[in-house]
């Protein structure tokens, strides 16, 4: 297991985080430390019920029923919990500022925006956006891109105050091998995890962050209407079950 010196992770126990941690372990990578954001009630991105089951990822089996804490313990990653888990809270910002880590992977609750105080605490935050940047900024972009061209995407970047506008490190396009019924918790998380692991492996191997070519301003999308989301899922089902 390669310990990623000076790279930590700020996480909430969401489906995305569970896939991230299991993907990192499968690739022999582990963050130096973890700050765990907790919540007394269910939050966006958390998984339960029938969705919390094993899936087959490109690198092997992932289990959405396995908690983030279990994965951290299995990888011997030291961690602290913060309740309530607010990435913009004073206690979390204080812990981040005091950490020897220079970069933190960010995998918090869905829909949370990092505000100026946390972005000014002296750390950089590595985020993997569920969409191909800069073409698809904003929310639920993989549904939009699938409707447009039959592909999904994931892009690693450093977070800035402008949403999805930080420097893009690495980006990839993916053609779904199954329908989109499991996009939210499984497919999107796996796409992001592959880009995250490739980005971290590059940095571990070279000592430098990759730089994605190209530029442009792209377009910002907003939460897709349920009818359009249904249309995207139906298109994927016709493609894979015709």
C-alpha positions in Angstrom: 0.0 0.0 0.0 1.4 3.4 -1.0 0.7 6.1 1.6 0.0 9.4 -0.2 2.2 11.7 1.8 0.8 15.2 2.3 -2.6 14.2 0.8 -5.6 13.8 3.0 -9.3 13.3 2.4 -12.4 15.2 3.7 -15.3 12.9 3.4 -18.9 12.1 4.3 -20.1 8.5 4.2 -21.8 8.7 0.8 -21.9 6.1 -2.0 -19.2 8.1 -3.8 -16.9 8.1 -0.8 -17.4 4.3 -0.4 -16.4 3.7 -4.0 -13.5 6.1 -3.7 -12.0 4.4 -0.7 -12.5 0.9 -2.1 -11.0 2.0 -5.5 -8.0 3.6 -3.8 -7.4 0.4 -1.8 -7.7 -1.7 -5.0 -5.1 0.5 -6.6 -2.8 0.2 -3.6 -3.2 3.9 -2.6 -4.2 5.4 0.8 -4.5 9.0 2.0 -2.4 10.2 4.9 -5.4 11.1 7.1 -9.2 11.6 6.9 -11.6 14.1 8.3 -15.0 12.5 8.5 -18.1 14.7 8.3 -21.1 13.1 10.0 -24.8 13.9 10.1 -27.6 12.9 12.5 -30.0 12.5 9.5 -29.8 11.3 5.9 -28.1 13.7 3.5 -27.8 13.9 -0.3 -25.4 11.2 -1.7 -25.9 8.7 1.1 -27.0 5.2 0.1 -29.3 2.7 1.9 -31.7 -0.1 1.2 -31.5 -2.1 -2.0 -29.0 0.3 -3.5 -26.4 -0.6 -0.8 -25.2 -3.7 -2.6 -22.2 -5.0 -4.4 -21.4 -3.9 -7.9 -18.8 -4.9 -10.5 -16.4 -2.0 -11.2 -13.6 -1.9 -13.8 -11.0 -2.7 -11.2 -13.0 -5.3 -9.3 -15.9 -5.6 -6.9 -17.2 -2.7 -4.9 -19.7 -3.0 -2.0 -21.9 0.1 -1.4 -23.0 -1.5 1.8 -19.5 -1.2 3.3 -19.1 2.0 5.4 -16.4 4.6 4.8 -15.2 4.0 8.4 -14.7 0.3 7.7 -12.6 1.1 4.6 -10.5 3.7 6.5 -9.9 1.1 9.3 -9.0 -1.6 6.7 -6.4 0.7 5.1 -5.1 1.9 8.5 -5.9 5.5 7.7 -6.1 7.7 10.8 -9.3 9.6 11.0 -11.3 12.1 13.1 -15.0 12.6 13.1 -16.7 16.0 13.1 -20.4 16.4 14.1 -22.4 18.0 12.7 -20.2 17.6 9.6 -20.0 21.0 8.0 -17.0 21.5 5.7 -17.4 25.2 6.1 -17.6 24.9 9.9 -15.0 26.6 12.1 -13.9 23.3 13.7 -13.3 21.7 10.4 -11.4 24.7 9.0 -9.2 24.7 12.1 -8.4 21.0 11.7 -7.6 21.5 8.0 -5.3 24.5 8.7 -3.4 22.6 11.4 -2.9 19.4 9.2 0.5 18.7 7.6 -1.3 17.6 4.5 -1.1 20.1 1.6 -3.9 18.7 -0.5 -7.3 17.2 0.6 -9.4 15.0 -1.6 -13.0 16.4 -1.2 -15.9 13.9 -1.1 -18.5 15.5 1.1 -22.3 15.5 1.1 -24.0 16.3 -2.2 -24.9 19.9 -3.0 -22.5 21.5 -0.5 -20.4 24.5 -1.8 -17.0 25.2 -0.3 -17.0 28.9 0.9 -14.3 31.4 1.0 -13.1 30.7 4.6 -12.3 27.1 3.9 -10.8 27.8 0.5 -8.5 30.3 2.2 -7.3 27.9 5.0 -4.0 27.2 3.1 -5.0 23.9 1.5 -5.9 22.8 -2.0 -9.0 20.6 -2.5 -8.9 17.9 -5.1 -12.4 17.2 -6.4 -13.6 14.9 -9.2 -16.6 16.4 -11.0 -19.2 14.0 -12.5 -19.0 15.5 -16.0 -16.5 16.3 -18.8 -15.1 19.7 -18.2 -15.4 22.5 -19.3 -18.2 21.3 -21.5 -20.5 20.1 -18.8 -20.4 22.2 -15.5 -23.0 22.1 -12.8 -25.4 19.4 -11.6 -26.5 16.0 -13.0 -24.3 16.7 -16.1 -23.8 13.0 -17.0 -27.5 12.7 -17.7 -27.3 15.7 -20.0 -24.2 14.5 -21.8 -25.7 11.0 -22.2 -28.8 12.5 -23.8 -26.6 14.6 -26.1 -24.0 12.1 -27.2 -24.3 8.8 -25.4 -21.3 9.4 -23.1 -20.6 10.3 -19.5 -17.5 12.0 -18.1 -15.4 12.7 -15.0 -12.9 15.4 -14.4 -10.3 16.0 -11.7 -9.8 19.6 -10.7 -8.7 21.9 -7.8 -11.7 23.7 -6.3 -12.0 27.4 -6.6 -14.8 29.8 -5.7 -16.1 29.6 -9.3 -18.0 26.3 -9.5 -16.3 23.7 -11.7 -13.9 26.3 -13.0 -10.7 25.4 -11.3 -7.7 24.0 -13.2 -8.6 20.7 -14.7 -5.9 18.1 -14.0 -7.3 15.0 -15.9 -10.6 14.2 -17.6 -12.0 11.1 -19.2 -15.1 10.2 -21.2 -16.9 6.9 -20.6 -19.4 5.0 -22.7 -21.8 3.3 -20.2 -21.7 -0.5 -20.4 -25.1 -0.8 -18.7 -28.2 1.3 -18.5 -28.4 4.4 -16.3 -30.6 3.0 -13.6 -27.6 2.8 -11.3 -25.9 6.0 -12.5 -26.4 8.1 -9.3 -24.8 5.7 -6.8 -22.7 3.2 -8.8 -21.8 4.3 -12.4 -21.0 7.9 -11.7 -19.0 7.0 -8.6 -17.0 4.5 -10.5 -16.2 6.9 -13.3 -15.1 9.5 -10.8 -13.0 6.9 -8.8 -11.2 5.9 -12.0 -10.2 9.5 -12.7 -9.3 10.1 -9.0 -7.0 7.0 -8.9 -5.3 7.9 -12.2 -4.7 11.4 -11.0 -3.2 10.3 -7.7 -1.2 7.6 -9.3 0.3 10.1 -11.7 1.2 12.4 -8.8 2.7 9.6 -6.7 4.8 8.4 -9.6 6.1 11.8 -10.9 5.7 14.2 -8.0 3.6 16.5 -10.2 -0.1 16.9 -10.9 -1.3 16.1 -14.5 -2.6 19.0 -16.6 -5.5 18.4 -19.0 -5.1 20.1 -22.4 -7.5 22.5 -23.9 -9.7 25.1 -22.3 -12.9 27.0 -23.0 -15.8 28.3 -20.9 -18.3 25.5 -21.3 -21.9 25.6 -20.1 -23.4 25.3 -16.6 -26.3 22.9 -16.2 -28.8 22.7 -13.3 -30.6 19.8 -11.7 -32.3 17.9 -14.4 -36.1 17.7 -14.5 -37.3 14.2 -13.6 -39.0 13.8 -17.0 -35.7 14.5 -18.8 -33.8 12.1 -16.4 -36.4 9.5 -17.3 -35.8 10.1 -21.0 -32.1 9.6 -20.5 -32.6 6.3 -18.6 -35.1 5.1 -21.3 -32.5 5.9 -24.0 -29.9 3.9 -22.1 -32.3 0.9 -21.6 -33.1 0.9 -25.4 -29.4 0.9 -26.1 -28.6 -2.0 -23.8 -31.7 -4.1 -24.1 -32.7 -3.7 -27.8 
